[in-house]
Amino acid sequence: MESVGELLKRERDAQGKTIEDVAKATKMSTLIIEALEADHFSVLPAPVYVKGHLRTYARHLGLNEDAVVDKYLRFTQQLENEELDEWDAVELELHEEKKRVGRRWVWAAVAAGVIIVAFVVWWMSGRNGDTPEEVTSVPVTVTSDPVRETVAEDTLIEWHKLQLLAVATERTWLSVSVDGEPVADLTLARGEERQWEADESFQLDVGNGGGLELYLDGELLGTAGTGSRLVEGLVVNESGMSR
C-alpha cells in the first residue's frame, strides 16, 4: 500500500514541481518536506504539528487534506500495533515472574511463622520447668505482601498545554517568554524551528517578523509580522495571536 509520503512525492512529481517550489509556495522548510515524503515523522515535532504540515502540503497539491491526514494516522497506528505486539510478549514474561516471586514470598512468610511459634513454645517450656503447662498457640495469620502480589496501575492525569512551533523561513532573531518567564533568546537560520509548551500564553519579540511562521497546536497562525520589521510584545494564547 502506498504510504502518505509516497503519495505526496508522486503527486508533486506529476505536477512537475521541485521540493524548492513547494517550500517557496507553502513557506515550509525543505527539510520538513523531505521528511514528510520519506515518512520520517519521528524527526519532526509532535504529531499535532505533523498533521498541520501535511494539511498545508496536501492543500498546495490540490489533494484532500482529511484523506492525507487519515492515511498518516493509519500509518502511525500500524507502527504502534507492531510495537505493542513486541511489548505484549515482554509484559507477559514480567507478569509470570511477578507471580513466581509472590508465591516464594508467601511460602517464606509461612515458614517464618512456624519458626516463631516453635520458638515461643520452647521458650515457655524452659520457664515452667520439665513439665510445662499446656501452651495455647496463637494462630498466626500469614498474609502475602500485596505490593509483590499486585501491580498498582498508575493514574495518568493529562493537562492540556499550549504547544507553539516557530519555523524560520528567513534568518531572524527571536526572544520568547513562556507564562511570563523568559526561556529563549536566539537567532534562527532559514529552515530552523523551535518548539515550546505553556499553560496560558507565550510572548515573543521577533527581529524579522515576516521571516517567522508560528503554529499553535499544529494550526498555522501566520507570520509574526510583515516584511523584515521588528515585532515586539507579540502574544500567543488559545485565542490566537495578538499585539
C-alpha positions, 0 to 999 in steps of 0.5 A: 500500500502506498504510504502518505509520503509516497503519495505526496512525492508522486503527486508533486512529481506529476505536477512537475514541481521541485521540493524548492517550489513547494517550500517557496509556495507553502513557506515550509522548510525543505527539510520538513518536506523531505521528511514528510515524503520519506515518512520520517515523522519521528524527526519532526515535532509532535504529531499535532504539528505533523498533521498541520504540515501535511494539511498545508502540503496536501492543500498546495497539491490540490489533494484532500487534506482529511484523506492525507491526514487519515492515511498518516494516522493509519500509518502511525497506528500500524507502527504502534500495533507492531510495537505493542505486539513486541511489548505484549510478549515482554509484559507477559514474561514480567507478569509470570515472574511477578507471580513466581516471586509472590508465591516464594514470598508467601511460602517464606512468610509461612515458614517464618511463622512456624519458626516463631511459634516453635520458638515461643513454645520452647521458650515457655517450656524452659520457664515452667520447668520439665513439665510445662503447662499446656501452651495455647498457640496463637494462630498466626495469620500469614498474609502475602505482601500485596505490593509483590502480589499486585501491580498498582496501575498508575493514574495518568492525569493529562493537562492540556498545554499550549504547544507553539512551533516557530519555523524560520523561513528567513534568518531572524532573531527571536526572544520568547517568554513562556507564562511570563518567564523568559526561556529563549533568546536566539537567532534562527537560520532559514529552515530552523524551528523551535518548539515550546509548551505553556499553560496560558500564553507565550510572548515573543519579540521577533527581529524579522517578523515576516521571516517567522511562521508560528503554529499553535497546536499544529494550526498555522497562525501566520507570520509574526509580522510583515516584511523584515520589521521588528515585532515586539510584545507579540502574544500567543494564547488559545485565542490566537495571536495578538499585539 
